[in-house]
Amino acid sequence: MSKTKVVSLFSGCGGLDLGFIHAGYDVIWANDFLKDACETYKRNLGDHIVHGDINTIKVEDIPQADVLVGGPPCQSFSLVGKRDPNDERSNLVWSYLNVLKHVHPKIFLLENVTGILSAKNPDGTRVIDNLIAAFEELGYKTSVNKLNAADYGVPQRRQRVFIVGNRIGKTIDKPSPTNSEDGNELPRWVSAYEALSDLPETNETGVFNYIKDTDNDYQRLMRKAADGPGTLHITPYASAKDNELIRHIPPGGNYVNVPDAVATQRILNFKKTGGRTTTYGRLSEDKPSYTLNTHFNRLNVGCNIHYRTDRLISLREGLRIQSFPDDFQVYSSNKRNYYVQIGNAVPPLLGQAWAAYFKPFLKAKKQTT
C-alpha cells in the first residue's frame, strides 16, 4: 500500500515532518528560507527540501499531496513584544493559503503561536477570522485548536495553535492527549529530569558516550536509533557574572531568587516592575521545561539553566526537550542558527500525534473514493 503523501511549507529543520515520517507518511516536498535549516533537513530527512522564498517558487512546481503541513514564521504574532501588522513574516500566512489552493490536499495543518488568536489586521479585523473565512471559501471545514506539547509526551510546556482543515466532510479537531499534569488518568507529564538525566556532563567538543543506562520510556525513545557517540552536547558561553547569578538560582527559580547584592541592574528592575516567570529561569527536576525559544543560549531570555548543574543547557539537551532523537544532527554555519533551528521547531512527538490522528480520516476517504 502506498504511503500518504505530504507537502511541507516553512519546514525549518524538520521537526513536524519528522513526526509525520515516524508515523509512516511520505513527505515528498518541503521548503524553507533558511539555508542552514535546509541542510539540516537534508542530512536527517532527505533531499526533497527546496531552499528559497516560497513567494518566488512557482506553485506549479509543488506536487499534489494528501496532506499539507507547515508553520509560517510567527514572530509578528508573538505575545512577546509589539505586533507589527505590516511585518512580512505575518503575510507569509497568506502564502500558505496560495499553496493550499494548488496542492488541494484532503487535510491541512497550520501551526502558529497563540498570539495569532488575538492578532489583528490594519483594518482592525482579526487575522484568525479572515483565515478561517478564506479556508472555508476553498471548501475546507476548519477547526482552531490550542495544544500544549506536554500533553503529548514532550518534556516542554509549549503551547501552540493548530488550524486544521479538511475537505472530506468530517469533524477533525485534535488528537487525544497521551499525558497529563496530574497523572491521574494518563501518565504524568515527562519531566526535565526524565528527559535529560541519562546524559553525561558536557564538554568542549560536544561528543559524548552514554555512561548511564536508560531508566524511563522517554530516554529509551530518544536513544532508540542512536549508534555510536552522541554529539552537540556542548554548553553555550556564559560570562563570569552569568555563572555567579546561576549559582544563586535554585531549581524552579528565577530572577527573584538572586540576592540584590549580586543582582545586575536589569534584575533589580525586574524585581521592581515584574518580569516573566521564565526570566533567568532554572528548570525544575519534576516538571517539563517551559517553552524552549531561539535564545536558549542566553541566561536572561527564558528558562535555560540546567536543573542540577550550574550551567545553561546544551544543544543536545535542547533537542531532547524538543523531542528530537539523539541521532538527529543539526548543521549550522554559525552559532546563532543552531538555536534558531532548534527553538523554532515543532516537536516531532507533537507532529507524530497529529499524523496518527489523521490516519483514520484519510483511510476512510480512500475507501469511499
SENU-808048 format. One record per residue (C-alpha): x, y, z; residue in one letter; residue number from 1. Coordinates in steps of 0.05 Angstrom, whole numbers, plus 5000, padded with zeros to 4 digits. Example, Ala and Ser with C-alpha at 12.3 -4.5 7.8 and 13.67 -1.06 7.14 Angstrom:
<atoms>
atom X=5246, Y=4910, Z=5156, residu=a, num=1 $
atom X=5273, Y=4979, Z=5143, residu=s, num=2 $
</atoms>
This chain:
<atoms>
atom X=5000, Y=5000, Z=5000, residu=m, num=1 $
atom X=5027, Y=5068, Z=4981, residu=s, num=2 $
atom X=5042, Y=5118, Z=5037, residu=k, num=3 $
atom X=5002, Y=5181, Z=5047, residu=t, num=4 $
atom X=5038, Y=5239, Z=5013, residu=k, num=5 $
atom X=5054, Y=5303, Z=5049, residu=v, num=6 $
atom X=5078, Y=5372, Z=5025, residu=v, num=7 $
atom X=5111, Y=5415, Z=5079, residu=s, num=8 $
atom X=5119, Y=5491, Z=5080, residu=l, num=9 $
atom X=5163, Y=5532, Z=5126, residu=f, num=10 $
atom X=5193, Y=5466, Z=5146, residu=s, num=11 $
atom X=5253, Y=5491, Z=5186, residu=g, num=12 $
atom X=5299, Y=5435, Z=5207, residu=c, num=13 $
atom X=5243, Y=5385, Z=5200, residu=g, num=14 $
atom X=5210, Y=5374, Z=5268, residu=g, num=15 $
atom X=5138, Y=5369, Z=5244, residu=l, num=16 $
atom X=5158, Y=5329, Z=5183, residu=d, num=17 $
atom X=5199, Y=5280, Z=5224, residu=l, num=18 $
atom X=5137, Y=5266, Z=5265, residu=g, num=19 $
atom X=5097, Y=5250, Z=5202, residu=f, num=20 $
atom X=5153, Y=5206, Z=5176, residu=i, num=21 $
atom X=5156, Y=5167, Z=5241, residu=h, num=22 $
atom X=5081, Y=5156, Z=5234, residu=a, num=23 $
atom X=5090, Y=5125, Z=5165, residu=g, num=24 $
atom X=5076, Y=5184, Z=5119, residu=y, num=25 $
atom X=5117, Y=5202, Z=5057, residu=d, num=26 $
atom X=5139, Y=5275, Z=5057, residu=v, num=27 $
atom X=5151, Y=5287, Z=4982, residu=i, num=28 $
atom X=5166, Y=5361, Z=4981, residu=w, num=29 $
atom X=5188, Y=5413, Z=5032, residu=a, num=30 $
atom X=5212, Y=5484, Z=5033, residu=n, num=31 $
atom X=5247, Y=5534, Z=5078, residu=d, num=32 $
atom X=5281, Y=5602, Z=5071, residu=f, num=33 $
atom X=5338, Y=5588, Z=5119, residu=l, num=34 $
atom X=5395, Y=5553, Z=5083, residu=k, num=35 $
atom X=5424, Y=5521, Z=5146, residu=d, num=36 $
atom X=5356, Y=5492, Z=5163, residu=a, num=37 $
atom X=5351, Y=5462, Z=5094, residu=c, num=38 $
atom X=5420, Y=5430, Z=5102, residu=e, num=39 $
atom X=5399, Y=5401, Z=5170, residu=t, num=40 $
atom X=5336, Y=5375, Z=5138, residu=y, num=41 $
atom X=5373, Y=5341, Z=5081, residu=k, num=42 $
atom X=5422, Y=5307, Z=5129, residu=r, num=43 $
atom X=5366, Y=5277, Z=5171, residu=n, num=44 $
atom X=5303, Y=5271, Z=5128, residu=l, num=45 $
atom X=5323, Y=5272, Z=5055, residu=g, num=46 $
atom X=5338, Y=5317, Z=4996, residu=d, num=47 $
atom X=5265, Y=5332, Z=4979, residu=h, num=48 $
atom X=5271, Y=5401, Z=5011, residu=i, num=49 $
atom X=5277, Y=5462, Z=4967, residu=v, num=50 $
atom X=5314, Y=5523, Z=4993, residu=h, num=51 $
atom X=5284, Y=5591, Z=4977, residu=g, num=52 $
atom X=5230, Y=5642, Z=4988, residu=d, num=53 $
atom X=5162, Y=5609, Z=4980, residu=i, num=54 $
atom X=5137, Y=5671, Z=4943, residu=n, num=55 $
atom X=5190, Y=5662, Z=4888, residu=t, num=56 $
atom X=5176, Y=5588, Z=4877, residu=i, num=57 $
atom X=5128, Y=5572, Z=4821, residu=k, num=58 $
atom X=5067, Y=5540, Z=4853, residu=v, num=59 $
atom X=5063, Y=5494, Z=4792, residu=e, num=60 $
atom X=5129, Y=5463, Z=4814, residu=d, num=61 $
atom X=5099, Y=5439, Z=4880, residu=i, num=62 $
atom X=5070, Y=5369, Z=4875, residu=p, num=63 $
atom X=5000, Y=5347, Z=4894, residu=q, num=64 $
atom X=4993, Y=5314, Z=4962, residu=a, num=65 $
atom X=4942, Y=5285, Z=5011, residu=d, num=66 $
atom X=4965, Y=5329, Z=5068, residu=v, num=67 $
atom X=4994, Y=5399, Z=5071, residu=l, num=68 $
atom X=5030, Y=5420, Z=5135, residu=v, num=69 $
atom X=5070, Y=5480, Z=5157, residu=g, num=70 $
atom X=5083, Y=5535, Z=5207, residu=g, num=71 $
atom X=5091, Y=5603, Z=5175, residu=p, num=72 $
atom X=5141, Y=5648, Z=5212, residu=p, num=73 $
atom X=5103, Y=5674, Z=5271, residu=c, num=74 $
atom X=5146, Y=5726, Z=5306, residu=q, num=75 $
atom X=5100, Y=5782, Z=5286, residu=s, num=76 $
atom X=5042, Y=5746, Z=5320, residu=f, num=77 $
atom X=5081, Y=5732, Z=5383, residu=s, num=78 $
atom X=5057, Y=5755, Z=5451, residu=l, num=79 $
atom X=5128, Y=5775, Z=5466, residu=v, num=80 $
atom X=5140, Y=5847, Z=5443, residu=g, num=81 $
atom X=5098, Y=5890, Z=5397, residu=k, num=82 $
atom X=5058, Y=5863, Z=5339, residu=r, num=83 $
atom X=5072, Y=5893, Z=5272, residu=d, num=84 $
atom X=5014, Y=5883, Z=5223, residu=p, num=85 $
atom X=5059, Y=5903, Z=5165, residu=n, num=86 $
atom X=5112, Y=5851, Z=5182, residu=d, num=87 $
atom X=5125, Y=5809, Z=5120, residu=e, num=88 $
atom X=5131, Y=5747, Z=5164, residu=r, num=89 $
atom X=5056, Y=5752, Z=5182, residu=s, num=90 $
atom X=5039, Y=5759, Z=5108, residu=n, num=91 $
atom X=5071, Y=5691, Z=5097, residu=l, num=92 $
atom X=5008, Y=5660, Z=5127, residu=v, num=93 $
atom X=4973, Y=5681, Z=5063, residu=w, num=94 $
atom X=5029, Y=5648, Z=5022, residu=s, num=95 $
atom X=5009, Y=5583, Z=5056, residu=y, num=96 $
atom X=4938, Y=5595, Z=5031, residu=l, num=97 $
atom X=4962, Y=5605, Z=4960, residu=n, num=98 $
atom X=4998, Y=5538, Z=4960, residu=v, num=99 $
atom X=4937, Y=5505, Z=4992, residu=l, num=100 $
atom X=4896, Y=5525, Z=4931, residu=k, num=101 $
atom X=4944, Y=5489, Z=4885, residu=h, num=102 $
atom X=4962, Y=5427, Z=4926, residu=v, num=103 $
atom X=4888, Y=5417, Z=4943, residu=h, num=104 $
atom X=4901, Y=5366, Z=4999, residu=p, num=105 $
atom X=4848, Y=5327, Z=5035, residu=k, num=106 $
atom X=4874, Y=5354, Z=5102, residu=i, num=107 $
atom X=4917, Y=5413, Z=5120, residu=f, num=108 $
atom X=4952, Y=5431, Z=5185, residu=l, num=109 $
atom X=4977, Y=5502, Z=5201, residu=l, num=110 $
atom X=5018, Y=5514, Z=5264, residu=e, num=111 $
atom X=5028, Y=5581, Z=5297, residu=n, num=112 $
atom X=5038, Y=5616, Z=5363, residu=v, num=113 $
atom X=4979, Y=5631, Z=5408, residu=t, num=114 $
atom X=4986, Y=5705, Z=5391, residu=g, num=115 $
atom X=4952, Y=5692, Z=5324, residu=i, num=116 $
atom X=4886, Y=5684, Z=5362, residu=l, num=117 $
atom X=4887, Y=5758, Z=5380, residu=s, num=118 $
atom X=4928, Y=5787, Z=5322, residu=a, num=119 $
atom X=4892, Y=5840, Z=5281, residu=k, num=120 $
atom X=4899, Y=5866, Z=5211, residu=n, num=121 $
atom X=4910, Y=5941, Z=5197, residu=p, num=122 $
atom X=4834, Y=5949, Z=5189, residu=d, num=123 $
atom X=4821, Y=5920, Z=5258, residu=g, num=124 $
atom X=4794, Y=5853, Z=5236, residu=t, num=125 $
atom X=4821, Y=5791, Z=5269, residu=r, num=126 $
atom X=4872, Y=5752, Z=5228, residu=v, num=127 $
atom X=4844, Y=5685, Z=5251, residu=i, num=128 $
atom X=4774, Y=5703, Z=5228, residu=d, num=129 $
atom X=4799, Y=5723, Z=5159, residu=n, num=130 $
atom X=4840, Y=5660, Z=5154, residu=l, num=131 $
atom X=4782, Y=5614, Z=5172, residu=i, num=132 $
atom X=4737, Y=5650, Z=5122, residu=a, num=133 $
atom X=4789, Y=5641, Z=5068, residu=a, num=134 $
atom X=4797, Y=5567, Z=5083, residu=f, num=135 $
atom X=4723, Y=5555, Z=5084, residu=e, num=136 $
atom X=4715, Y=5592, Z=5018, residu=e, num=137 $
atom X=4761, Y=5539, Z=4988, residu=l, num=138 $
atom X=4716, Y=5484, Z=5015, residu=g, num=139 $
atom X=4753, Y=5466, Z=5079, residu=y, num=140 $
atom X=4716, Y=5451, Z=5144, residu=k, num=141 $
atom X=4762, Y=5485, Z=5194, residu=t, num=142 $
atom X=4777, Y=5480, Z=5269, residu=s, num=143 $
atom X=4824, Y=5520, Z=5312, residu=v, num=144 $
atom X=4859, Y=5483, Z=5369, residu=n, num=145 $
atom X=4908, Y=5505, Z=5423, residu=k, num=146 $
atom X=4953, Y=5448, Z=5445, residu=l, num=147 $
atom X=5005, Y=5440, Z=5500, residu=n, num=148 $
atom X=5063, Y=5396, Z=5476, residu=a, num=149 $
atom X=5070, Y=5368, Z=5546, residu=a, num=150 $
atom X=5002, Y=5333, Z=5537, residu=d, num=151 $
atom X=5033, Y=5292, Z=5481, residu=y, num=152 $
atom X=5096, Y=5266, Z=5514, residu=g, num=153 $
atom X=5142, Y=5325, Z=5501, residu=v, num=154 $
atom X=5180, Y=5348, Z=5563, residu=p, num=155 $
atom X=5161, Y=5420, Z=5550, residu=q, num=156 $
atom X=5101, Y=5464, Z=5566, residu=r, num=157 $
atom X=5098, Y=5493, Z=5496, residu=r, num=158 $
atom X=5030, Y=5520, Z=5475, residu=q, num=159 $
atom X=5016, Y=5529, Z=5402, residu=r, num=160 $
atom X=4955, Y=5539, Z=5357, residu=v, num=161 $
atom X=4939, Y=5488, Z=5303, residu=f, num=162 $
atom X=4889, Y=5505, Z=5249, residu=i, num=163 $
atom X=4862, Y=5441, Z=5217, residu=v, num=164 $
atom X=4821, Y=5439, Z=5154, residu=g, num=165 $
atom X=4792, Y=5382, Z=5114, residu=n, num=166 $
atom X=4750, Y=5374, Z=5051, residu=r, num=167 $
atom X=4725, Y=5304, Z=5066, residu=i, num=168 $
atom X=4665, Y=5327, Z=5106, residu=g, num=169 $
atom X=4690, Y=5305, Z=5174, residu=k, num=170 $
atom X=4697, Y=5340, Z=5241, residu=t, num=171 $
atom X=4772, Y=5339, Z=5254, residu=i, num=172 $
atom X=4793, Y=5374, Z=5317, residu=d, num=173 $
atom X=4855, Y=5349, Z=5355, residu=k, num=174 $
atom X=4889, Y=5286, Z=5378, residu=p, num=175 $
atom X=4873, Y=5259, Z=5447, residu=s, num=176 $
atom X=4927, Y=5275, Z=5499, residu=p, num=177 $
atom X=4973, Y=5219, Z=5520, residu=t, num=178 $
atom X=4998, Y=5253, Z=5583, residu=n, num=179 $
atom X=4971, Y=5298, Z=5637, residu=s, num=180 $
atom X=4996, Y=5345, Z=5690, residu=e, num=181 $
atom X=4966, Y=5308, Z=5749, residu=d, num=182 $
atom X=4980, Y=5238, Z=5722, residu=g, num=183 $
atom X=4913, Y=5211, Z=5747, residu=n, num=184 $
atom X=4881, Y=5181, Z=5685, residu=e, num=185 $
atom X=4940, Y=5188, Z=5638, residu=l, num=186 $
atom X=5015, Y=5182, Z=5650, residu=p, num=187 $
atom X=5044, Y=5245, Z=5682, residu=r, num=188 $
atom X=5079, Y=5297, Z=5640, residu=w, num=189 $
atom X=5151, Y=5279, Z=5623, residu=v, num=190 $
atom X=5196, Y=5319, Z=5669, residu=s, num=191 $
atom X=5263, Y=5352, Z=5654, residu=a, num=192 $
atom X=5297, Y=5300, Z=5697, residu=y, num=193 $
atom X=5265, Y=5243, Z=5659, residu=e, num=194 $
atom X=5286, Y=5275, Z=5593, residu=a, num=195 $
atom X=5358, Y=5292, Z=5610, residu=l, num=196 $
atom X=5385, Y=5252, Z=5669, residu=s, num=197 $
atom X=5418, Y=5197, Z=5628, residu=d, num=198 $
atom X=5463, Y=5247, Z=5592, residu=l, num=199 $
atom X=5535, Y=5256, Z=5618, residu=p, num=200 $
atom X=5566, Y=5323, Z=5634, residu=e, num=201 $
atom X=5580, Y=5369, Z=5576, residu=t, num=202 $
atom X=5649, Y=5380, Z=5546, residu=n, num=203 $
atom X=5683, Y=5427, Z=5497, residu=e, num=204 $
atom X=5675, Y=5382, Z=5436, residu=t, num=205 $
atom X=5602, Y=5363, Z=5448, residu=g, num=206 $
atom X=5618, Y=5290, Z=5433, residu=v, num=207 $
atom X=5597, Y=5241, Z=5487, residu=f, num=208 $
atom X=5587, Y=5168, Z=5505, residu=n, num=209 $
atom X=5528, Y=5144, Z=5545, residu=y, num=210 $
atom X=5552, Y=5126, Z=5614, residu=i, num=211 $
atom X=5484, Y=5111, Z=5644, residu=k, num=212 $
atom X=5430, Y=5062, Z=5625, residu=d, num=213 $
atom X=5362, Y=5090, Z=5607, residu=t, num=214 $
atom X=5312, Y=5089, Z=5664, residu=d, num=215 $
atom X=5247, Y=5111, Z=5630, residu=n, num=216 $
atom X=5209, Y=5106, Z=5565, residu=d, num=217 $
atom X=5227, Y=5176, Z=5542, residu=y, num=218 $
atom X=5302, Y=5163, Z=5547, residu=q, num=219 $
atom X=5294, Y=5097, Z=5510, residu=r, num=220 $
atom X=5256, Y=5132, Z=5455, residu=l, num=221 $
atom X=5310, Y=5186, Z=5448, residu=m, num=222 $
atom X=5366, Y=5134, Z=5444, residu=r, num=223 $
atom X=5328, Y=5082, Z=5402, residu=k, num=224 $
atom X=5365, Y=5097, Z=5337, residu=a, num=225 $
atom X=5430, Y=5124, Z=5367, residu=a, num=226 $
atom X=5491, Y=5088, Z=5340, residu=d, num=227 $
atom X=5558, Y=5108, Z=5368, residu=g, num=228 $
atom X=5577, Y=5171, Z=5407, residu=p, num=229 $
atom X=5528, Y=5227, Z=5416, residu=g, num=230 $
atom X=5540, Y=5298, Z=5392, residu=t, num=231 $
atom X=5522, Y=5371, Z=5404, residu=l, num=232 $
atom X=5526, Y=5363, Z=5480, residu=h, num=233 $
atom X=5561, Y=5429, Z=5486, residu=i, num=234 $
atom X=5543, Y=5487, Z=5532, residu=t, num=235 $
atom X=5539, Y=5559, Z=5506, residu=p, num=236 $
atom X=5586, Y=5611, Z=5532, residu=y, num=237 $
atom X=5568, Y=5644, Z=5598, residu=a, num=238 $
atom X=5605, Y=5703, Z=5628, residu=s, num=239 $
atom X=5634, Y=5702, Z=5698, residu=a, num=240 $
atom X=5576, Y=5746, Z=5720, residu=k, num=241 $
atom X=5526, Y=5698, Z=5689, residu=d, num=242 $
atom X=5557, Y=5640, Z=5725, residu=n, num=243 $
atom X=5554, Y=5678, Z=5791, residu=e, num=244 $
atom X=5480, Y=5692, Z=5780, residu=l, num=245 $
atom X=5466, Y=5619, Z=5761, residu=i, num=246 $
atom X=5494, Y=5595, Z=5828, residu=r, num=247 $
atom X=5440, Y=5634, Z=5865, residu=h, num=248 $
atom X=5381, Y=5608, Z=5826, residu=i, num=249 $
atom X=5351, Y=5543, Z=5853, residu=p, num=250 $
atom X=5313, Y=5490, Z=5812, residu=p, num=251 $
atom X=5247, Y=5521, Z=5791, residu=g, num=252 $
atom X=5272, Y=5590, Z=5810, residu=g, num=253 $
atom X=5285, Y=5654, Z=5770, residu=n, num=254 $
atom X=5310, Y=5726, Z=5777, residu=y, num=255 $
atom X=5271, Y=5735, Z=5842, residu=v, num=256 $
atom X=5319, Y=5688, Z=5877, residu=n, num=257 $
atom X=5381, Y=5728, Z=5860, residu=v, num=258 $
atom X=5405, Y=5769, Z=5921, residu=p, num=259 $
atom X=5405, Y=5844, Z=5910, residu=d, num=260 $
atom X=5478, Y=5846, Z=5929, residu=a, num=261 $
atom X=5498, Y=5807, Z=5866, residu=v, num=262 $
atom X=5440, Y=5825, Z=5820, residu=a, num=263 $
atom X=5450, Y=5864, Z=5756, residu=t, num=264 $
atom X=5412, Y=5928, Z=5745, residu=q, num=265 $
atom X=5367, Y=5890, Z=5696, residu=r, num=266 $
atom X=5348, Y=5841, Z=5750, residu=i, num=267 $
atom X=5336, Y=5896, Z=5801, residu=l, num=268 $
atom X=5290, Y=5929, Z=5751, residu=n, num=269 $
atom X=5252, Y=5864, Z=5741, residu=f, num=270 $
atom X=5244, Y=5858, Z=5816, residu=k, num=271 $
atom X=5212, Y=5927, Z=5818, residu=k, num=272 $
atom X=5168, Y=5923, Z=5757, residu=t, num=273 $
atom X=5158, Y=5848, Z=5750, residu=g, num=274 $
atom X=5187, Y=5802, Z=5698, residu=g, num=275 $
atom X=5165, Y=5738, Z=5665, residu=r, num=276 $
atom X=5165, Y=5674, Z=5706, residu=t, num=277 $
atom X=5217, Y=5645, Z=5659, residu=t, num=278 $
atom X=5266, Y=5704, Z=5662, residu=t, num=279 $
atom X=5333, Y=5679, Z=5688, residu=y, num=280 $
atom X=5296, Y=5614, Z=5700, residu=g, num=281 $
atom X=5321, Y=5546, Z=5721, residu=r, num=282 $
atom X=5289, Y=5480, Z=5702, residu=l, num=283 $
atom X=5251, Y=5441, Z=5754, residu=s, num=284 $
atom X=5271, Y=5368, Z=5760, residu=e, num=285 $
atom X=5199, Y=5344, Z=5768, residu=d, num=286 $
atom X=5166, Y=5387, Z=5714, residu=k, num=287 $
atom X=5172, Y=5396, Z=5639, residu=p, num=288 $
atom X=5212, Y=5454, Z=5613, residu=s, num=289 $
atom X=5177, Y=5519, Z=5596, residu=y, num=290 $
atom X=5175, Y=5537, Z=5522, residu=t, num=291 $
atom X=5244, Y=5529, Z=5491, residu=l, num=292 $
atom X=5257, Y=5591, Z=5449, residu=n, num=293 $
atom X=5310, Y=5611, Z=5399, residu=t, num=294 $
atom X=5354, Y=5643, Z=5453, residu=h, num=295 $
atom X=5366, Y=5584, Z=5499, residu=f, num=296 $
atom X=5440, Y=5602, Z=5496, residu=n, num=297 $
atom X=5425, Y=5663, Z=5538, residu=r, num=298 $
atom X=5413, Y=5667, Z=5613, residu=l, num=299 $
atom X=5365, Y=5727, Z=5611, residu=n, num=300 $
atom X=5316, Y=5701, Z=5559, residu=v, num=301 $
atom X=5276, Y=5641, Z=5581, residu=g, num=302 $
atom X=5285, Y=5583, Z=5630, residu=c, num=303 $
atom X=5351, Y=5556, Z=5605, residu=n, num=304 $
atom X=5391, Y=5535, Z=5666, residu=i, num=305 $
atom X=5401, Y=5461, Z=5678, residu=h, num=306 $
atom X=5361, Y=5436, Z=5737, residu=y, num=307 $
atom X=5421, Y=5409, Z=5775, residu=r, num=308 $
atom X=5487, Y=5432, Z=5744, residu=t, num=309 $
atom X=5506, Y=5506, Z=5747, residu=d, num=310 $
atom X=5505, Y=5519, Z=5672, residu=r, num=311 $
atom X=5459, Y=5533, Z=5613, residu=l, num=312 $
atom X=5430, Y=5473, Z=5577, residu=i, num=313 $
atom X=5468, Y=5444, Z=5518, residu=s, num=314 $
atom X=5446, Y=5439, Z=5446, residu=l, num=315 $
atom X=5432, Y=5364, Z=5455, residu=r, num=316 $
atom X=5391, Y=5378, Z=5517, residu=e, num=317 $
atom X=5352, Y=5430, Z=5478, residu=g, num=318 $
atom X=5339, Y=5377, Z=5424, residu=l, num=319 $
atom X=5317, Y=5328, Z=5478, residu=r, num=320 $
atom X=5268, Y=5380, Z=5506, residu=i, num=321 $
atom X=5241, Y=5388, Z=5436, residu=q, num=322 $
atom X=5235, Y=5311, Z=5429, residu=s, num=323 $
atom X=5287, Y=5304, Z=5373, residu=f, num=324 $
atom X=5320, Y=5236, Z=5379, residu=p, num=325 $
atom X=5394, Y=5231, Z=5394, residu=d, num=326 $
atom X=5413, Y=5211, Z=5324, residu=d, num=327 $
atom X=5387, Y=5277, Z=5297, residu=f, num=328 $
atom X=5443, Y=5322, Z=5274, residu=q, num=329 $
atom X=5440, Y=5398, Z=5266, residu=v, num=330 $
atom X=5482, Y=5434, Z=5214, residu=y, num=331 $
atom X=5496, Y=5508, Z=5223, residu=s, num=332 $
atom X=5544, Y=5557, Z=5190, residu=s, num=333 $
atom X=5545, Y=5599, Z=5254, residu=n, num=334 $
atom X=5529, Y=5590, Z=5328, residu=k, num=335 $
atom X=5465, Y=5630, Z=5325, residu=r, num=336 $
atom X=5429, Y=5586, Z=5275, residu=n, num=337 $
atom X=5436, Y=5524, Z=5319, residu=y, num=338 $
atom X=5389, Y=5557, Z=5369, residu=y, num=339 $
atom X=5344, Y=5587, Z=5315, residu=v, num=340 $
atom X=5332, Y=5519, Z=5283, residu=q, num=341 $
atom X=5321, Y=5481, Z=5348, residu=i, num=342 $
atom X=5279, Y=5534, Z=5382, residu=g, num=343 $
atom X=5233, Y=5546, Z=5323, residu=n, num=344 $
atom X=5219, Y=5473, Z=5310, residu=a, num=345 $
atom X=5153, Y=5437, Z=5321, residu=v, num=346 $
atom X=5168, Y=5380, Z=5369, residu=p, num=347 $
atom X=5170, Y=5315, Z=5329, residu=p, num=348 $
atom X=5127, Y=5278, Z=5380, residu=l, num=349 $
atom X=5073, Y=5330, Z=5372, residu=l, num=350 $
atom X=5076, Y=5323, Z=5297, residu=g, num=351 $
atom X=5071, Y=5248, Z=5304, residu=q, num=352 $
atom X=5009, Y=5255, Z=5347, residu=a, num=353 $
atom X=4975, Y=5296, Z=5292, residu=w, num=354 $
atom X=4997, Y=5246, Z=5239, residu=a, num=355 $
atom X=4969, Y=5187, Z=5277, residu=a, num=356 $
atom X=4904, Y=5225, Z=5290, residu=y, num=357 $
atom X=4895, Y=5239, Z=5216, residu=f, num=358 $
atom X=4903, Y=5167, Z=5193, residu=k, num=359 $
atom X=4832, Y=5141, Z=5204, residu=p, num=360 $
atom X=4802, Y=5201, Z=5168, residu=f, num=361 $
atom X=4848, Y=5193, Z=5108, residu=l, num=362 $
atom X=4836, Y=5118, Z=5107, residu=k, num=363 $
atom X=4761, Y=5128, Z=5107, residu=a, num=364 $
atom X=4767, Y=5177, Z=5049, residu=k, num=365 $
atom X=4807, Y=5128, Z=5008, residu=k, num=366 $
atom X=4755, Y=5074, Z=5018, residu=q, num=367 $
atom X=4700, Y=5119, Z=4993, residu=t, num=368 $
atom X=4736, Y=5146, Z=4931, residu=t, num=369 $
</atoms>
